[in-house]
Amino acid sequence: MLERCTSGRELALSRPFVEYNARRYAAGRRECGLALRTVLKVIRRCGAPSEEYYPYDDAAVEGHPDAFAYSFQRSFRALRYLRLDDGQASGDVVLGRVRSFLAAGFPVTFGFSLHRSLADDGEIWFPKKRDSVVGGQAVVAVGYHDHVHLGSDRGALLVRNSWGHEWGDGGYGWLSYAYVTRRLATDYWTLIKRSWLRSGGLERPRPLT
C-alpha cells in the first residue's frame, strides 16, 4: 500500500518468506508465537521479495528461500517501525494515534482477541460478556470511519484480514473502535521511511500524545 501511494507501483511482499524468517528468529529467541515487532524487524533485516518471486507454491516445494529471495535486503534497510501504544496510554489516546497515522496514509498493524461469535461478513462487533475467546488474530488497518455502526457502537477501523478474499468484502472488514478503546486490541505498529514523506504521497502524522 505504501509503495503504491509513493511510487505508483503495487508491492505485495512474499508472506511465506517473511513467515519463514520470522519463525527462525523467534525460535532463536525462544519466543512463543510470532510478535508483530519480530515480523517487522525481520522485514527490515532480511528484506523480502514480492510474492510473484516467492509464492506459497515454491515455499511448499523448496522448504526454505534461496539466495535470490534475500537479494532485496538493501532496499529495506531504511525502514523504521514505530509502536503506537504503550502501557500508560489510554484506549482513547491510542485510537487517536491510530486515526492520525491512518489519515496521513500509513497503515497500522495490530492484534486482537478472536471471539466465538465472529462471522464471515466482515463486521467485527465488540463481543458480549459471555462470548468466549477462541484465539487471536493480526490485521492491518488501512482506514477508518467515525459513523459506521456495529451494533450499539459507532465508529470502526477498516481492516485487511489474512483469511482470504472470501472473508468480508474481498478480505476487508470493519472492526469496532471499542476494541481499541476497551483494550481488546493491542500491539499497534506502523512503518516509516523518509523517502515516503519526501515523495508527497503521504502526509506527516500529528505528533504522538
C-alpha positions as CSV (number, residue, x, y, z in Angstrom):
1,M,0.0,0.0,0.0
2,L,2.7,2.5,0.9
3,E,4.8,1.8,-2.2
4,R,1.7,2.3,-4.3
5,C,1.0,5.6,-2.7
6,T,4.6,6.9,-3.1
7,S,5.9,5.2,-6.2
8,G,2.7,4.2,-8.1
9,R,3.5,0.5,-8.0
10,E,1.9,-2.2,-6.0
11,L,4.3,-4.3,-3.8
12,A,2.9,-7.4,-2.2
13,L,5.6,-8.9,0.0
14,S,6.1,-12.7,0.0
15,R,4.2,-13.9,3.0
16,P,6.0,-17.3,3.2
17,F,9.4,-15.6,3.0
18,V,8.6,-13.3,5.9
19,E,7.0,-16.1,7.9
20,Y,9.9,-18.4,7.4
21,N,12.5,-15.9,8.6
22,A,10.3,-14.6,11.4
23,R,9.9,-18.1,12.8
24,R,13.6,-18.7,12.6
25,Y,14.3,-15.5,14.5
26,A,11.6,-16.3,17.1
27,A,12.9,-19.8,17.6
28,G,16.4,-18.4,18.3
29,R,15.0,-16.1,21.0
30,R,12.6,-18.8,22.3
31,E,9.5,-16.6,21.6
32,C,6.1,-18.2,21.9
33,G,4.3,-17.4,18.6
34,L,5.2,-14.5,16.4
35,A,5.2,-11.0,17.8
36,L,4.4,-8.2,15.3
37,R,7.6,-6.5,16.3
38,T,9.5,-9.6,15.3
39,V,7.9,-9.7,11.9
40,L,8.7,-6.0,11.2
41,K,12.3,-6.5,12.5
42,V,12.8,-9.4,10.1
43,I,11.4,-7.4,7.1
44,R,13.9,-4.7,7.8
45,R,16.9,-7.0,8.4
46,C,16.2,-9.6,5.7
47,G,14.1,-7.7,3.2
48,A,11.5,-9.6,1.2
49,P,10.8,-10.4,-2.4
50,S,7.4,-9.8,-3.9
51,E,5.1,-12.8,-3.7
52,E,5.4,-13.3,-7.5
53,Y,9.1,-14.3,-6.9
54,Y,8.5,-16.5,-3.9
55,P,4.8,-17.6,-3.7
56,Y,3.3,-20.2,-1.5
57,D,3.8,-23.0,-4.1
58,D,7.5,-22.5,-4.3
59,A,7.8,-22.3,-0.5
60,A,6.0,-25.6,0.0
61,V,8.3,-27.3,-2.5
62,E,11.7,-25.8,-1.6
63,G,11.2,-25.6,2.2
64,H,13.5,-22.6,2.5
65,P,14.2,-19.4,0.5
66,D,17.1,-19.3,-2.0
67,A,19.8,-16.6,-2.3
68,F,17.8,-14.7,-4.8
69,A,15.0,-14.2,-2.3
70,Y,17.4,-12.5,0.0
71,S,18.8,-10.2,-2.7
72,F,16.2,-7.5,-1.9
73,Q,17.6,-6.8,1.6
74,R,19.3,-3.5,0.9
75,S,16.1,-1.7,-0.2
76,F,14.5,-2.4,3.2
77,R,17.3,-1.1,5.4
78,A,15.9,2.5,5.5
79,L,12.6,1.2,7.0
80,R,11.8,2.2,10.6
81,Y,9.0,0.7,12.7
82,L,7.1,2.6,15.4
83,R,4.8,1.3,18.1
84,L,1.7,3.5,18.8
85,D,0.6,2.0,22.1
86,D,2.3,1.5,25.4
87,G,1.3,0.5,28.9
88,Q,0.4,4.1,30.0
89,A,-1.7,5.4,27.1
90,S,-5.4,5.1,27.5
91,G,-7.5,3.3,24.8
92,D,-8.9,6.7,23.6
93,V,-5.3,8.1,23.2
94,V,-4.3,5.0,21.3
95,L,-7.3,5.3,19.0
96,G,-6.4,8.9,18.3
97,R,-2.8,7.9,17.4
98,V,-4.0,5.2,15.1
99,R,-6.5,7.5,13.3
100,S,-3.8,10.1,12.9
101,F,-1.4,7.8,11.1
102,L,-4.2,6.3,9.0
103,A,-5.3,9.8,8.0
104,A,-1.7,10.5,6.9
105,G,-1.7,7.4,4.7
106,F,0.2,5.0,7.0
107,P,-1.3,1.6,7.6
108,V,-1.3,0.2,11.1
109,T,-1.0,-3.4,12.1
110,F,-2.2,-4.8,15.4
111,G,-3.6,-7.9,17.1
112,F,-7.0,-8.5,18.7
113,S,-8.8,-11.3,20.5
114,L,-11.0,-13.6,18.5
115,H,-14.3,-14.5,19.9
116,R,-16.6,-17.4,19.0
117,S,-19.3,-15.0,17.6
118,L,-17.1,-13.6,14.9
119,A,-18.8,-14.1,11.5
120,D,-17.5,-14.1,7.9
121,D,-19.4,-10.9,6.9
122,G,-16.5,-8.6,7.8
123,E,-18.2,-6.9,10.7
124,I,-16.3,-7.3,13.9
125,W,-18.6,-6.2,16.7
126,F,-17.4,-5.8,20.3
127,P,-18.1,-9.1,22.0
128,K,-20.7,-9.7,24.7
129,K,-19.7,-10.7,28.2
130,R,-20.3,-14.4,27.7
131,D,-18.7,-14.6,24.3
132,S,-15.7,-16.9,24.7
133,V,-12.2,-16.2,23.4
134,V,-11.0,-18.8,20.8
135,G,-7.7,-17.3,19.8
136,G,-6.0,-14.2,18.4
137,Q,-5.5,-12.6,15.0
138,A,-3.4,-9.9,13.4
139,V,-4.8,-7.5,10.9
140,V,-3.7,-4.3,9.0
141,A,-5.9,-1.2,9.4
142,V,-6.0,0.9,6.2
143,G,-8.7,3.4,7.1
144,Y,-11.5,4.4,9.5
145,H,-15.0,5.8,9.6
146,D,-16.4,7.6,12.6
147,H,-20.0,6.9,11.6
148,V,-20.1,3.2,10.9
149,H,-22.4,1.4,13.3
150,L,-21.6,-2.0,14.6
151,G,-24.4,-3.0,17.0
152,S,-24.7,-0.2,19.5
153,D,-21.1,1.1,18.9
154,R,-20.3,3.9,16.4
155,G,-17.0,4.2,14.6
156,A,-14.8,1.5,13.2
157,L,-11.4,0.8,11.6
158,L,-11.3,-0.6,8.1
159,V,-9.0,-3.7,8.3
160,R,-7.5,-6.2,5.9
161,N,-7.5,-9.7,7.2
162,S,-5.4,-12.7,6.2
163,W,-8.3,-15.1,5.8
164,G,-8.6,-14.7,2.0
165,H,-11.0,-12.9,-0.3
166,E,-14.0,-14.9,0.9
167,W,-14.0,-13.1,4.2
168,G,-15.8,-9.7,4.4
169,D,-15.6,-7.6,1.3
170,G,-12.8,-9.1,-0.6
171,G,-10.7,-9.7,2.5
172,Y,-11.6,-6.3,4.1
173,G,-13.9,-5.6,7.0
174,W,-14.8,-3.2,9.9
175,L,-13.6,-3.6,13.4
176,S,-15.4,-1.6,16.2
177,Y,-13.5,1.3,17.8
178,A,-14.5,-0.3,21.1
179,Y,-11.8,-3.0,20.5
180,V,-9.2,-0.2,20.7
181,T,-10.7,2.0,23.5
182,R,-11.5,-1.0,25.7
183,R,-8.2,-2.8,25.0
184,L,-9.3,-6.0,23.3
185,A,-6.8,-5.0,20.6
186,T,-3.2,-4.3,21.3
187,D,0.4,-4.1,19.9
188,Y,-0.1,-1.3,17.3
189,W,2.8,-0.8,14.8
190,T,3.4,1.2,11.6
191,L,6.3,1.5,9.2
192,I,8.1,4.8,8.3
193,K,10.6,5.6,5.5
194,R,11.9,9.1,4.8
195,S,11.5,8.7,1.0
196,W,7.8,8.2,1.5
197,L,7.4,11.6,3.1
198,R,9.6,13.3,0.5
199,S,7.5,11.8,-2.3
200,G,4.5,13.9,-1.3
201,G,2.3,10.8,-1.5
202,L,1.9,10.7,2.3
203,E,1.4,13.4,4.9
204,R,3.3,13.8,8.1
205,P,1.3,12.4,11.1
206,R,0.5,14.6,14.0
207,P,2.9,14.2,17.0
208,L,2.1,11.4,19.4
209,T,0.4,12.5,22.6
